Amino acid sequence: MRRKKRYFKREPGPDPLEFSFRRHARFGEVDAMAVMWHGHYATLFEEASTELRRKSGLGYEDFFEARVYAPIVQLHVDYYQSLLLDELFTVKARMLWTDAARINIEYEVLKADGSMAATGYTVQLFSSAETGEPCFTIPPLLEKQHVLWKDGTLGGMHE
């Protein structure tokens, strides 16, 4: 199988933060062949990353209050097996430690039998809400999250 186990180089630091959820492939997500449409995997990644970031102090509300943006600048998906209508699956998101002003998240979409349906990653970079300029140093919001992460206050998060 051509699956990459890791998309990002592991930097010295605390263990990744993780969030996962399980659900069934919905009617509105599949095509005429009852196969989940490829574009919905990005939505699954967003669903998992939104909860992971929210539970770790990096939710959209936190961004607004801190006056920073964190747009996705990269999204990548590798597909291995199709998800079918009403099939139970699990989405796992794993936020990786980095000393840079960015958020790196890797994803796995697993079928009910544990086999891989898809993997992927997203990269978010921080920018100032006032100027739109990129943050070349870690913004205070991310620094606060890093302190909690290093202290072990943030941990495994599952639905």
C-alpha positions in Angstrom: 0.0 0.0 0.0 1.3 3.5 -0.8 0.0 5.1 2.4 2.3 7.5 4.2 2.4 7.0 7.9 3.5 10.6 8.6 3.2 13.7 6.6 5.2 16.0 8.9 8.6 15.7 10.4 8.3 15.2 14.2 9.8 18.0 16.1 11.0 17.6 19.7 8.1 18.4 22.0 5.0 17.0 23.6 2.9 14.2 22.1 0.4 15.1 19.5 -3.1 16.2 20.5 -5.8 13.9 19.1 -9.5 14.0 18.5 -11.7 11.3 16.8 -15.3 10.7 16.1 -17.4 8.0 14.5 -20.4 8.1 12.3 -22.1 6.7 9.2 -21.7 7.9 5.6 -24.9 9.9 4.9 -27.1 9.8 1.9 -26.2 13.4 0.9 -22.5 12.6 0.9 -22.5 9.7 -1.6 -22.7 9.7 -5.4 -25.0 7.6 -7.7 -22.8 4.6 -7.0 -23.4 5.0 -3.2 -19.7 5.9 -2.7 -18.8 8.9 -0.6 -17.9 11.8 -3.0 -14.2 12.6 -2.8 -14.8 16.3 -1.9 -16.5 15.4 1.4 -13.2 14.1 2.9 -12.1 17.8 3.3 -15.4 18.4 5.2 -14.6 15.4 7.5 -11.1 16.8 8.1 -12.6 20.2 9.0 -15.2 18.6 11.3 -12.4 16.8 13.2 -9.9 19.7 13.2 -12.5 22.2 14.4 -13.3 20.1 17.5 -9.7 19.3 18.1 -8.7 23.0 18.0 -11.7 24.1 20.0 -11.0 21.6 22.8 -7.3 22.7 22.8 -8.0 26.5 23.0 -7.7 27.3 19.3 -11.3 27.5 18.2 -12.7 30.1 15.9 -14.0 32.2 18.8 -10.5 32.1 20.3 -9.0 33.4 17.0 -11.6 36.3 16.8 -10.9 37.3 20.4 -7.1 37.2 19.8 -7.4 39.2 16.6 -5.7 36.6 14.5 -6.6 34.5 11.5 -5.5 31.0 10.8 -6.4 30.2 7.2 -5.7 26.8 5.7 -2.9 27.2 3.2 -2.5 23.5 2.4 -4.9 20.6 2.2 -3.9 17.2 1.0 -5.9 13.9 0.8 -4.8 10.4 -0.2 -7.6 8.0 -1.0 -7.3 4.2 -0.5 -10.7 2.6 -0.2 -14.2 4.0 -0.7 -16.7 4.7 2.0 -20.1 3.4 1.1 -23.6 4.6 2.0 -24.4 4.0 5.7 -21.0 2.6 6.4 -19.7 3.3 9.8 -16.3 5.0 9.9 -13.9 6.9 12.2 -12.1 10.1 11.6 -9.0 10.8 13.6 -7.2 14.2 13.7 -3.8 14.6 15.2 -2.3 18.0 15.9 1.5 17.9 15.8 3.8 20.0 17.9 5.7 22.7 16.0 7.7 25.7 17.2 6.5 27.6 14.1 3.5 30.0 13.9 1.4 27.4 12.2 -1.0 24.4 13.0 -0.1 21.1 11.4 -2.9 18.4 11.6 -2.8 14.9 10.1 -5.9 12.9 9.5 -7.0 9.3 9.1 -10.4 8.0 8.0 -10.8 4.4 9.0 -13.4 1.9 7.9 -15.3 -0.1 10.6 -12.9 -3.0 10.2 -9.9 -0.7 10.9 -8.6 -0.5 7.3 -7.6 2.8 5.9 -10.1 4.7 3.7 -8.1 7.9 3.4 -5.3 10.0 5.0 -4.4 13.6 4.7 -3.2 16.8 6.3 -3.8 20.5 6.6 -1.5 23.4 7.4 -2.8 26.7 8.9 -0.7 29.8 9.1 -1.4 32.7 11.4 -1.9 36.3 10.3 -2.9 39.5 11.9 -6.7 40.4 11.7 -5.8 44.1 11.5 -3.2 44.0 8.7 -3.5 40.6 7.1 0.2 40.2 7.4 1.6 36.8 8.3 2.8 36.2 11.8 6.5 35.3 11.7 6.5 34.7 15.5 4.1 32.6 17.5 1.1 34.8 18.4 0.1 34.9 22.1 -2.9 32.7 21.6 -0.7 29.9 20.3 1.9 30.5 23.0 -0.8 30.1 25.6 -1.9 26.8 24.0 1.7 25.6 23.9 2.2 26.2 27.6 -0.9 24.1 28.4 0.2 21.4 25.9 3.7 21.2 27.4 2.2 21.0 30.9 0.1 18.0 29.9 -3.2 19.9 30.5 -4.3 19.1 27.0 -4.7 15.5 26.1 -6.6 12.9 24.2 -10.0 14.2 23.1 -12.7 11.9 21.7 -16.4 12.4 21.0 
